[in-house]
């Protein structure tokens, strides 16, 4: 009986150690493979705080707080929790859009993230929560 208890404890410890190793490896792998999304030009951290959440929202992702300029005055990218970027067409998510002025700020950013152009159209699909921007 003692041998069975000791064997069970040993197997339990081994399984726990394996699960710990797997979770650490996948935890690091998830961060290591996070992808950037385009956001157009970002001029400073305040601008990034406004644009990056919109760019990430296009892919139903979260902005990870990181950004970098890739072409000065033309293009910056925002870090996300994405592991792949799906192709986009039609409409893209842009978070809540409150009015036309807000759409004119958010929709070009969302379109940049989708590597498309904004067609000037937008619609609220969930009031106060989610709007979409049309792509061309």
N, C-alpha and C positions, 0 to 999 in steps of 0.2 A: 504494500500500500504506500509506503514511504517513497519507493521508487517511482510510482505513478505520480505522486504529489510533486516530487522533484522534477520529473519529466515535464509535467504540466507547467510548472513555474518557468522552466527553461524555455519551453515553446512560447509561453506568453511573453517573456522578456524578449525573445528573438523577434516575435511579431511586432511588438511595440517598437523595438529598435528599427526594424525595417520600415514601419509606417513613419517614424520620425525622419529617417533618411529620405524617404520618398517625398514627404511634405516639404522638407528643406530644399531638396533638389528642384521640385516643381515650383516652389515659391520663388527661388532665384531665377528659374527659367522663365517664369511668367514676366518678371521685370526685365530680364535680359532681352526678350523678344518684343517688348513694347514698341509700337510704331508711331511715327510722327505723321501728322496731317498738315497739309498746306493751309495757310491762313491769310495769304497776301502779305503786304508789308506790315510789320509790327515795329513801332517806334520806341517803345519803352515798356517797363513792367506794367504800368497802369493800362496801356493799350493791350498788352497780352492778357491781362485779367478780364478785359472786355471781349476780346476776339477769340481766345483759345477755347473757352467753354462752348461757344457757338460752333467752332470748327469741329470739336470733339462730338458735339451733339448730333452732327450729321450722320455719324456712324453709331449712334446710341452708345457712345463711349464716355469716359470721364477724362478730363484733362489732368495730367499728373503734376502740374505746376511748372514744368520745364518748357522752354521755347528757345529757338535760336534763329538768327537771320541767316538765310542761305544765299540770297542775292540782295545786297544793300539797296534799300529803297524800292525793291520790287517783290521780294518773297521772304517769308519766314515760315517756320513750321512749329507746331505745338506737339509736345509729347502727350501720348495717350496710354490707356491700358489695353489697347488693341493688340492682338497677335497677328491679324491679317486685315487688309483693307478690301472690302467687297466692292465690286463695280457699282456705280450709281447711274440712275437715269430717272427721268420724270420729275418727282419732287423730292426734296431733302428736308429732314427735320432741322429746326432752327431754335428750339426752345420757344418760350412765349414771345410773341411779337405783339406789342401794345398798339401800334399805330403805323401809318405810312413812313414817318421819319425813322422809327425803330426798324422797320423792314428794310429801308434803304441803307441802314448800317449793318444789320445782321445777315441779310440775304446774300450780298456779295461775298461775305466771309464764308457762309455756308456753301456757296457755289464754288469758291476757290478750293475749299476742302474736298469737294466732290470732283475737282478738276474739270469743272464745267463753267458756264456763264449763267448768271441770273437772267431770267426772261422778263422780269418786272412783275410777275404774279406771285401772290402769297395768299395763304388762307389759314385761319385758326381752326384747328381740328379738335382741340380740347381747351376750352376757355381758361385762360390764366395759367395753362400748363404747356401746351405744345401748338406750334404753328409749323407750316411747311412753306418752302420757297420753291417756285418753279424753275426748272433748269432748261437751258437750250444748248 
